[in-house]
Amino acid sequence: MSTTTITVPQPSGAEQTSEENAEHGFLASQSLADDLQAVLIDLTALHLVGKQAHWNIVGPNFRDLHLNLDEVVGIARASSDDVAERMRALHATPDGRPAVIAAQTTLPEFPQGEVLTHDAIDLITRAIESTVATMRRVHDAVDAADPTSADILHGVIEKLEQQAWFISAETRRPSN
């Protein structure tokens, strides 16, 4: 198996845009822009991982998981757009280029090819939990810098944690 080196394009992260006459108001600090960029990266990666799973799962409860994965993808896609547009509103530049996403995501690698539904349940749950962990890691700093951006994170965390619960319940057993 060959090893591929991924070169991240430069500039590789969030940077502030210059102000224009129509732009006034709150400007994101570099640390706020970096924190929102980290969230954007993992949400974008979750969207891609969700589609990879959606296209390649096989096995028991295929249809239910197939449809549930579309819900996860929809949440990740809409939420990444909300975060990126929030960044732009704060005069920060979102960076969603494929090489940047691949190099900087915290999500575990998803296997290539067909994946048994029960394995995919564990894999996608880990991907969701990793995305949420990034949001929880940056939350307090984001909240201190910009409570409005933190409110966006609150809604996304709620939706994704619910999806992780829905999906992981497929293979759980009662604890009693």
DOZA-390979 format. One record per atom (N, C-alpha, C): residue in three letters; atom name; residue number from 1; x, y, z. Coordinates in steps of 0.05 Angstrom, whole numbers, plus 32768, in hexadecimal, padded with zeros to 4 digits. Example, Ala and Ser with C-alpha at 12.3 -4.5 7.8 and 13.67 -1.06 7.14 Angstrom:
// residues 2
ALA|N|1|8108|7F8E|809C
ALA|CA|1|80F6|7FA6|809C
ALA|C|1|8108|7FBE|809C
SER|N|2|8101|7FD3|808E
SER|CA|2|8111|7FEB|808F
SER|C|2|8102|8001|809D
This chain:
// residues 176
MET|N|1|8011|7FE9|8000
MET|CA|1|8000|8000|8000
MET|C|1|8012|8018|8000
SER|N|2|800E|802A|7FED
SER|CA|2|801F|8042|7FEB
SER|C|2|8015|8058|7FFF
THR|N|3|8028|8068|8007
THR|CA|3|8022|807E|801A
THR|C|3|8021|8097|8009
THR|N|4|800C|80A6|800C
THR|CA|4|8009|80BF|7FFE
THR|C|4|800D|80D6|8012
THR|N|5|801E|80E9|800A
THR|CA|5|8022|8101|801B
THR|C|5|800F|8116|8011
ILE|N|6|8000|8121|8024
ILE|CA|6|7FED|8136|801D
ILE|C|6|7FFA|8151|8023
THR|N|7|7FFB|8162|800F
THR|CA|7|8006|817C|8013
THR|C|7|7FEE|818F|8016
VAL|N|8|7FEE|819E|802C
VAL|CA|8|7FD8|81B0|8031
VAL|C|8|7FDF|81CA|8022
PRO|N|9|7FCC|81D4|8012
PRO|CA|9|7FD0|81ED|8004
PRO|C|9|7FD4|8204|8018
GLN|N|10|7FE4|8218|800F
GLN|CA|10|7FE8|822F|8020
GLN|C|10|7FDA|8247|8014
PRO|N|11|7FCD|8258|8023
PRO|CA|11|7FCA|8255|8040
PRO|C|11|7FB8|823E|8047
SER|N|12|7FBD|8232|805D
SER|CA|12|7FAE|8219|8063
SER|C|12|7F99|821C|8078
GLY|N|13|7F93|8233|8081
GLY|CA|13|7F7F|8236|8095
GLY|C|13|7F6F|8250|8093
ALA|N|14|7F62|8256|80A8
ALA|CA|14|7F52|826E|80A8
ALA|C|14|7F64|8287|80AA
GLU|N|15|7F5D|829A|809B
GLU|CA|15|7F6B|82B4|809E
GLU|C|15|7F56|82CA|8099
GLN|N|16|7F5B|82E1|80A5
GLN|CA|16|7F47|82F6|80A3
GLN|C|16|7F48|8303|8087
THR|N|17|7F30|830A|807E
THR|CA|17|7F2F|8319|8065
THR|C|17|7F31|8336|806B
SER|N|18|7F37|8345|8056
SER|CA|18|7F39|8362|805B
SER|C|18|7F1C|836D|805C
GLU|N|19|7F19|8383|806B
GLU|CA|19|7EFF|838F|806D
GLU|C|19|7EF8|839D|8053
GLU|N|20|7EDE|839D|804E
GLU|CA|20|7ED4|83AD|8037
GLU|C|20|7EC1|83C1|8042
ASN|N|21|7EB8|83D3|8031
ASN|CA|21|7EA7|83E9|803B
ASN|C|21|7E8D|83DE|8046
ALA|N|22|7E83|83C8|803C
ALA|CA|22|7E69|83BD|8045
ALA|C|22|7E6D|83AC|805F
GLU|N|23|7E86|83A6|8066
GLU|CA|23|7E8A|8395|807D
GLU|C|23|7E92|83A5|8096
HIS|N|24|7E81|83A3|80AA
HIS|CA|24|7E86|83B0|80C4
HIS|C|24|7E7F|839C|80DA
GLY|N|25|7E86|83A3|80F2
GLY|CA|25|7E7D|8392|8108
GLY|C|25|7E94|8381|8113
PHE|N|26|7E8C|836B|811E
PHE|CA|26|7E9E|835A|812D
PHE|C|26|7EB2|834B|811A
LEU|N|27|7ECB|834C|8121
LEU|CA|27|7EE0|833E|8112
LEU|C|27|7EEA|8326|8122
ALA|N|28|7EEB|830F|8116
ALA|CA|28|7EF5|82F7|8125
ALA|C|28|7F12|82FA|812A
SER|N|29|7F1A|82F3|8142
SER|CA|29|7F37|82F1|8148
SER|C|29|7F42|82D9|8139
GLN|N|30|7F5C|82D7|8137
GLN|CA|30|7F68|82C0|812A
GLN|C|30|7F61|82A6|8138
SER|N|31|7F60|82A7|8153
SER|CA|31|7F5A|828F|8162
SER|C|31|7F3D|8286|815E
LEU|N|32|7F2A|829A|815C
LEU|CA|32|7F0E|8293|8157
LEU|C|32|7F0C|8288|813B
ALA|N|33|7F19|8294|8127
ALA|CA|33|7F18|828A|810C
ALA|C|33|7F24|826E|810A
ASP|N|34|7F3A|8269|8119
ASP|CA|34|7F46|824E|8119
ASP|C|34|7F33|8239|8125
ASP|N|35|7F26|8241|813B
ASP|CA|35|7F13|822E|8148
ASP|C|35|7EFC|8227|8136
LEU|N|36|7EF1|823C|8129
LEU|CA|36|7EDA|8237|8116
LEU|C|36|7EE4|8227|80FE
GLN|N|37|7EFC|822C|80F5
GLN|CA|37|7F08|821C|80DF
GLN|C|37|7F0A|81FF|80E6
ALA|N|38|7F13|81F9|80FF
ALA|CA|38|7F15|81DD|8108
ALA|C|38|7EFA|81CF|8107
VAL|N|39|7EE5|81DD|810F
VAL|CA|39|7ECA|81D2|810F
VAL|C|39|7EC1|81CE|80F2
LEU|N|40|7EC6|81E2|80E1
LEU|CA|40|7EBF|81DF|80C4
LEU|C|40|7ECC|81C7|80B8
ILE|N|41|7EE6|81C3|80BE
ILE|CA|41|7EF4|81AC|80B3
ILE|C|41|7EE7|8192|80BA
ASP|N|42|7EE1|818E|80D4
ASP|CA|42|7ED5|8175|80DD
ASP|C|42|7EB8|8171|80D3
LEU|N|43|7EA9|8187|80D1
LEU|CA|43|7E8E|8184|80C6
LEU|C|43|7E8F|817C|80A8
THR|N|44|7EA2|8188|809A
THR|CA|44|7EA5|8181|807D
THR|C|44|7EAE|8164|807A
ALA|N|45|7EC1|815C|808B
ALA|CA|45|7ECA|8140|808A
ALA|C|45|7EB3|812D|8092
LEU|N|46|7EA3|8135|80A5
LEU|CA|46|7E8C|8123|80AD
LEU|C|46|7E79|8120|8096
HIS|N|47|7E74|8136|8087
HIS|CA|47|7E63|8134|8070
HIS|C|47|7E6E|811F|805C
LEU|N|48|7E88|8120|8057
LEU|CA|48|7E94|810E|8044
LEU|C|48|7E94|80F1|804F
VAL|N|49|7E9B|80ED|8068
VAL|CA|49|7E9A|80D3|8074
VAL|C|49|7E7E|80C7|8074
GLY|N|50|7E6B|80D8|807A
GLY|CA|50|7E4F|80CF|8079
GLY|C|50|7E46|80C5|805E
LYS|N|51|7E4F|80D4|8049
LYS|CA|51|7E48|80CB|802E
LYS|C|51|7E57|80B2|8026
GLN|N|52|7E70|80AF|802F
GLN|CA|52|7E80|8097|8029
GLN|C|52|7E71|807F|8035
ALA|N|53|7E69|8082|804E
ALA|CA|53|7E5A|806C|805B
ALA|C|53|7E3F|8067|804D
HIS|N|54|7E31|807C|8047
HIS|CA|54|7E17|807A|803A
HIS|C|54|7E18|806A|8020
TRP|N|55|7E2D|806F|8011
TRP|CA|55|7E30|8062|7FF7
TRP|C|55|7E3A|8045|7FF9
ASN|N|56|7E47|803E|800F
ASN|CA|56|7E55|8024|8010
ASN|C|56|7E4D|8011|8026
ILE|N|57|7E38|8017|8035
ILE|CA|57|7E2F|8004|8049
ILE|C|57|7E20|7FED|803D
VAL|N|58|7E22|7FD6|8049
VAL|CA|58|7E13|7FBE|8041
VAL|C|58|7E0D|7FAF|805A
GLY|N|59|7DF7|7FA0|805A
GLY|CA|59|7DF1|7F8F|8070
GLY|C|59|7DD6|7F95|807D
PRO|N|60|7DD2|7F8A|8095
PRO|CA|60|7DB9|7F8C|80A4
PRO|C|60|7DB2|7FAA|80A9
ASN|N|61|7D99|7FB0|80A7
ASN|CA|61|7D8E|7FCB|80AC
ASN|C|61|7D9A|7FDF|8099
PHE|N|62|7DA1|7FD6|8081
PHE|CA|62|7DAE|7FE8|806D
PHE|C|62|7D9D|8001|8069
ARG|N|63|7D84|7FFE|8063
ARG|CA|63|7D73|8015|805B
ARG|C|63|7D71|802A|8072
ASP|N|64|7D6D|8021|808A
ASP|CA|64|7D6B|8033|80A1
ASP|C|64|7D84|8043|80A5
LEU|N|65|7D9B|8035|80A4
LEU|CA|65|7DB5|8043|80A8
LEU|C|65|7DBB|8055|8090
HIS|N|66|7DB5|804C|8078
HIS|CA|66|7DB9|805B|8060
HIS|C|66|7DAA|8076|8062
LEU|N|67|7D91|8075|806B
LEU|CA|67|7D81|808E|806E
LEU|C|67|7D8C|809F|8085
ASN|N|68|7D93|8092|809B
ASN|CA|68|7D9E|80A1|80B2
ASN|C|68|7DB8|80B0|80AB
LEU|N|69|7DC8|80A3|809B
LEU|CA|69|7DE1|80B0|8092
LEU|C|69|7DDB|80C9|8082
ASP|N|70|7DC6|80C9|8073
ASP|CA|70|7DBE|80E1|8064
ASP|C|70|7DB7|80F8|8078
GLU|N|71|7DAC|80F1|808E
GLU|CA|71|7DA6|8105|80A3
GLU|C|71|7DBF|8111|80AE
VAL|N|72|7DD3|8100|80B4
VAL|CA|72|7DEC|8109|80BE
VAL|C|72|7DFA|811B|80AA
VAL|N|73|7DFA|8113|8091
VAL|CA|73|7E06|8122|807B
VAL|C|73|7DF8|813D|8079
GLY|N|74|7DDE|813E|807A
GLY|CA|74|7DCF|8157|8078
GLY|C|74|7DD6|816A|808F
ILE|N|75|7DD8|8160|80A7
ILE|CA|75|7DE0|8170|80BE
ILE|C|75|7DFC|817B|80BA
ALA|N|76|7E0F|816A|80B3
ALA|CA|76|7E2B|8172|80AF
ALA|C|76|7E2D|8187|8099
ARG|N|77|7E1F|8182|8083
ARG|CA|77|7E21|8195|806C
ARG|C|77|7E15|81B0|8073
ALA|N|78|7DFD|81B0|807E
ALA|CA|78|7DF0|81CA|8086
ALA|C|78|7E00|81D8|809B
SER|N|79|7E0A|81C9|80AE
SER|CA|79|7E19|81D5|80C4
SER|C|79|7E34|81E0|80BB
SER|N|80|7E41|81D2|80A9
SER|CA|80|7E5A|81DD|809E
SER|C|80|7E55|81F7|8090
ASP|N|81|7E3F|81F9|8082
ASP|CA|81|7E38|8212|8074
ASP|C|81|7E33|8228|8088
ASP|N|82|7E25|8221|809E
ASP|CA|82|7E1F|8235|80B3
ASP|C|82|7E3A|8240|80BF
VAL|N|83|7E4C|822D|80C5
VAL|CA|83|7E66|8235|80D1
VAL|C|83|7E76|8246|80BD
ALA|N|84|7E77|823D|80A4
ALA|CA|84|7E87|824C|8090
ALA|C|84|7E7B|8268|808C
GLU|N|85|7E61|826A|808B
GLU|CA|85|7E54|8284|8087
GLU|C|85|7E57|8296|809F
ARG|N|86|7E58|828A|80B7
ARG|CA|86|7E5D|8299|80CF
ARG|C|86|7E7A|82A4|80CE
MET|N|87|7E8C|8294|80C5
MET|CA|87|7EA8|829D|80C3
MET|C|87|7EA9|82B5|80B0
ARG|N|88|7E9C|82B3|809A
ARG|CA|88|7E9C|82CA|8086
ARG|C|88|7E90|82E2|8093
ALA|N|89|7E7A|82DF|80A2
ALA|CA|89|7E6E|82F6|80AF
ALA|C|89|7E81|8303|80C3
LEU|N|90|7E94|82F4|80CD
LEU|CA|90|7EA8|82FE|80E0
LEU|C|90|7EC2|8305|80D2
HIS|N|91|7EC1|8306|80B8
HIS|CA|91|7ED8|830E|80A7
HIS|C|91|7EF0|82FA|80A9
ALA|N|92|7EE9|82E1|80AD
ALA|CA|92|7EFD|82CC|80AC
ALA|C|92|7EF8|82BB|8093
THR|N|93|7F0D|82AE|8089
THR|CA|93|7F0B|829F|8070
THR|C|93|7F09|8281|8075
PRO|N|94|7EF3|8275|8070
PRO|CA|94|7EF1|8257|8073
PRO|C|94|7F02|824A|805E
ASP|N|95|7F0D|8233|8065
ASP|CA|95|7F1D|8224|8052
ASP|C|95|7F14|8207|8051
GLY|N|96|7F04|8201|803C
GLY|CA|96|7EF9|81E6|8039
GLY|C|96|7F05|81D7|8022
ARG|N|97|7F1D|81DD|801A
ARG|CA|97|7F2A|81CF|8004
ARG|C|97|7F2F|81B2|800D
PRO|N|98|7F2C|819F|7FFA
PRO|CA|98|7F2F|8183|8001
PRO|C|98|7F4A|817C|800F
ALA|N|99|7F60|8187|8006
ALA|CA|99|7F7A|8181|8012
ALA|C|99|7F7B|818B|802F
VAL|N|100|7F6E|81A1|8035
VAL|CA|100|7F6E|81AC|8050
VAL|C|100|7F5D|819A|8062
ILE|N|101|7F46|8193|8058
ILE|CA|101|7F34|8181|8067
ILE|C|101|7F42|8167|806E
ALA|N|102|7F4E|815B|8059
ALA|CA|102|7F5C|8141|805D
ALA|C|102|7F73|8143|8071
ALA|N|103|7F82|8159|8070
ALA|CA|103|7F99|815B|8081
ALA|C|103|7F93|8163|809E
GLN|N|104|7F7C|8171|80A2
GLN|CA|104|7F78|817C|80BC
GLN|C|104|7F60|8171|80CC
THR|N|105|7F51|815E|80C0
THR|CA|105|7F3A|8154|80CF
THR|C|105|7F43|8142|80E7
THR|N|106|7F32|8142|80FB
THR|CA|106|7F37|8130|8112
THR|C|106|7F28|8115|810F
LEU|N|107|7F17|8113|80FA
LEU|CA|107|7F08|80FA|80F7
LEU|C|107|7F1A|80E3|80EF
PRO|N|108|7F13|80CB|80FB
PRO|CA|108|7F22|80B3|80F3
PRO|C|108|7F1D|80AC|80D6
GLU|N|109|7F30|809F|80CA
GLU|CA|109|7F2E|8097|80AE
GLU|C|109|7F17|8083|80AB
PHE|N|110|7F07|8086|8097
PHE|CA|110|7EF1|8074|8091
PHE|C|110|7EFB|8061|807B
PRO|N|111|7EF5|8047|807E
PRO|CA|111|7F00|8033|806B
PRO|C|111|7EF5|8037|804F
GLN|N|112|7F05|802E|803C
GLN|CA|112|7EFD|802E|8020
GLN|C|112|7EEC|8015|801A
GLY|N|113|7EDA|8017|8007
GLY|CA|113|7ECA|8000|7FFF
GLY|C|113|7EB2|7FFA|8010
GLU|N|114|7EA6|7FE3|800C
GLU|CA|114|7E8E|7FDC|801B
GLU|C|114|7E94|7FD8|8039
VAL|N|115|7E81|7FE1|8049
VAL|CA|115|7E84|7FDF|8066
VAL|C|115|7E69|7FD3|8071
LEU|N|116|7E6C|7FBF|8082
LEU|CA|116|7E55|7FB3|808E
LEU|C|116|7E46|7FC8|809F
THR|N|117|7E2C|7FC8|809F
THR|CA|117|7E1C|7FDC|80AD
THR|C|117|7E24|7FDE|80CA
HIS|N|118|7E28|7FC7|80D8
HIS|CA|118|7E2F|7FC8|80F4
HIS|C|118|7E4A|7FD5|80F9
ASP|N|119|7E5D|7FD1|80E7
ASP|CA|119|7E77|7FDE|80E9
ASP|C|119|7E74|7FFC|80E3
ALA|N|120|7E64|8002|80CF
ALA|CA|120|7E60|801E|80C8
ALA|C|120|7E53|802E|80DF
ILE|N|121|7E41|8021|80EE
ILE|CA|121|7E35|802E|8105
ILE|C|121|7E4B|8038|8118
ASP|N|122|7E5D|8027|811F
ASP|CA|122|7E73|802F|8131
ASP|C|122|7E85|8044|8124
LEU|N|123|7E8B|8041|810B
LEU|CA|123|7E9C|8054|80FD
LEU|C|123|7E90|8070|80FB
ILE|N|124|7E76|8071|80F4
ILE|CA|124|7E69|808B|80F0
ILE|C|124|7E64|8098|810C
THR|N|125|7E5E|8087|8120
THR|CA|125|7E5B|8092|813B
THR|C|125|7E75|809F|8144
ARG|N|126|7E8C|8092|813F
ARG|CA|126|7EA6|809E|8147
ARG|C|126|7EAB|80B8|8137
ALA|N|127|7EA3|80B8|811E
ALA|CA|127|7EA7|80D1|810E
ALA|C|127|7E96|80E8|8119
ILE|N|128|7E7D|80E2|8120
ILE|CA|128|7E6C|80F7|812C
ILE|C|128|7E78|8100|8147
GLU|N|129|7E80|80ED|8157
GLU|CA|129|7E8B|80F4|8171
GLU|C|129|7EA5|8104|816F
SER|N|130|7EB5|80FE|815B
SER|CA|130|7ECD|810E|8156
SER|C|130|7EC7|812A|814E
THR|N|131|7EB2|812E|813D
THR|CA|131|7EAA|8148|8135
THR|C|131|7E9F|8158|814D
VAL|N|132|7E8F|814B|815D
VAL|CA|132|7E84|8158|8175
VAL|C|132|7E9B|815F|8189
ALA|N|133|7EAF|814D|818B
ALA|CA|133|7EC5|8153|819D
ALA|C|133|7ED4|816C|8195
THR|N|134|7ED7|8170|817B
THR|CA|134|7EE4|8189|8171
THR|C|134|7ED4|81A1|817A
MET|N|135|7EB9|81A0|8176
MET|CA|135|7EA9|81B6|817E
MET|C|135|7EA9|81BB|819C
ARG|N|136|7EA9|81A6|81AC
ARG|CA|136|7EAB|81A9|81C9
ARG|C|136|7EC7|81B3|81D1
ARG|N|137|7EDC|81AB|81C3
ARG|CA|137|7EF7|81B5|81C9
ARG|C|137|7EF9|81D3|81C5
VAL|N|138|7EEE|81DD|81B0
VAL|CA|138|7EF0|81FA|81AA
VAL|C|138|7EDA|820B|81B7
HIS|N|139|7EC5|81FE|81C1
HIS|CA|139|7EAD|820C|81CA
HIS|C|139|7EB3|8223|81DD
ASP|N|140|7EC1|821E|81F2
ASP|CA|140|7EC4|8233|8207
ASP|C|140|7ED3|824C|81FC
ALA|N|141|7EE7|8247|81EB
ALA|CA|141|7EF6|825E|81DF
ALA|C|141|7EE4|826C|81CB
VAL|N|142|7ED4|825D|81BC
VAL|CA|142|7EC2|826A|81A9
VAL|C|142|7EAD|827A|81B8
ASP|N|143|7EA2|826E|81CD
ASP|CA|143|7E8D|827C|81DD
ASP|C|143|7E98|8296|81E9
ALA|N|144|7EB1|8295|81F3
ALA|CA|144|7EBD|82AD|81FF
ALA|C|144|7EC1|82C3|81EA
ALA|N|145|7EC8|82BB|81D2
ALA|CA|145|7ECE|82CE|81BC
ALA|C|145|7EB5|82D8|81AE
ASP|N|146|7EA1|82C6|81AB
ASP|CA|146|7E89|82CC|819B
ASP|C|146|7E72|82B9|81A2
PRO|N|147|7E62|82C1|81B6
PRO|CA|147|7E4B|82AF|81BD
PRO|C|147|7E39|82A8|81A6
THR|N|148|7E37|82B8|8192
THR|CA|148|7E25|82B2|817B
THR|C|148|7E30|829A|816C
SER|N|149|7E4A|8299|8168
SER|CA|149|7E56|8281|815B
SER|C|149|7E53|8268|816D
ALA|N|150|7E55|826C|8187
ALA|CA|150|7E52|8255|8199
ALA|C|150|7E35|824B|8197
ASP|N|151|7E22|825C|8193
ASP|CA|151|7E06|8253|8190
ASP|C|151|7E03|8241|8178
ILE|N|152|7E12|8246|8163
ILE|CA|152|7E11|8235|814B
ILE|C|152|7E1C|8219|8153
LEU|N|153|7E32|8219|8162
LEU|CA|153|7E3D|81FF|816B
LEU|C|153|7E29|81F0|817C
HIS|N|154|7E1A|81FE|818E
HIS|CA|154|7E07|81F0|819F
HIS|C|154|7DF3|81E0|818F
GLY|N|155|7DE8|81ED|817A
GLY|CA|155|7DD4|81DF|816A
GLY|C|155|7DDF|81C7|815B
VAL|N|156|7DF8|81CA|8151
VAL|CA|156|7E04|81B4|8142
VAL|C|156|7E0A|819D|8155
ILE|N|157|7E15|81A3|816C
ILE|CA|157|7E1B|818E|8180
ILE|C|157|7E02|817F|8186
GLU|N|158|7DEC|818D|818C
GLU|CA|158|7DD3|817F|8192
GLU|C|158|7DCB|816C|817C
LYS|N|159|7DCB|8175|8164
LYS|CA|159|7DC2|8165|814D
LYS|C|159|7DD4|814C|8149
LEU|N|160|7DEE|8151|814B
LEU|CA|160|7E01|813A|8146
LEU|C|160|7E01|8126|815C
GLU|N|161|7DFF|812F|8175
GLU|CA|161|7DFE|811C|818B
GLU|C|161|7DE4|810B|8189
GLN|N|162|7DCF|8117|8180
GLN|CA|162|7DB6|8108|817D
GLN|C|162|7DBA|80F3|8167
GLN|N|163|7DC7|80FA|8151
GLN|CA|163|7DCD|80E7|813C
GLN|C|163|7DDF|80D0|8145
ALA|N|164|7DF3|80D7|8155
ALA|CA|164|7E05|80C2|8160
ALA|C|164|7DF5|80AF|8171
TRP|N|165|7DE2|80B9|8181
TRP|CA|165|7DD1|80A8|8191
TRP|C|165|7DBF|8096|8180
PHE|N|166|7DB2|80A3|816B
PHE|CA|166|7DA1|8093|8159
PHE|C|166|7DB0|807C|814C
ILE|N|167|7DC7|8083|8141
ILE|CA|167|7DD6|806F|8132
ILE|C|167|7DE2|8059|8144
SER|N|168|7DEE|8062|815A
SER|CA|168|7DFB|804E|816C
SER|C|168|7DE7|803C|8179
ALA|N|169|7DCE|8044|817C
ALA|CA|169|7DB9|8033|8188
ALA|C|169|7DB4|801A|8178
GLU|N|170|7DBB|801A|815F
GLU|CA|170|7DB7|8003|814D
GLU|C|170|7DC6|7FEA|8158
THR|N|171|7DDD|7FEE|8164
THR|CA|171|7DED|7FD7|816C
THR|C|171|7DF0|7FD5|818B
ARG|N|172|7DE4|7FE6|8199
ARG|CA|172|7DE5|7FE5|81B7
ARG|C|172|7DD4|7FD0|81C2
ARG|N|173|7DDB|7FC7|81D9
ARG|CA|173|7DCB|7FB4|81E9
ARG|C|173|7DC3|7FC1|8203
PRO|N|174|7DAC|7FBA|820E
PRO|CA|174|7DA5|7FC5|8228
PRO|C|174|7DBA|7FBF|823D
SER|N|175|7DBE|7FD1|824F
SER|CA|175|7DD3|7FCE|8264
SER|C|175|7DCB|7FBC|827B
ASN|N|176|7DB2|7FB4|827D
ASN|CA|176|7DA9|7FA3|8293
ASN|C|176|7DAE|7F86|828F
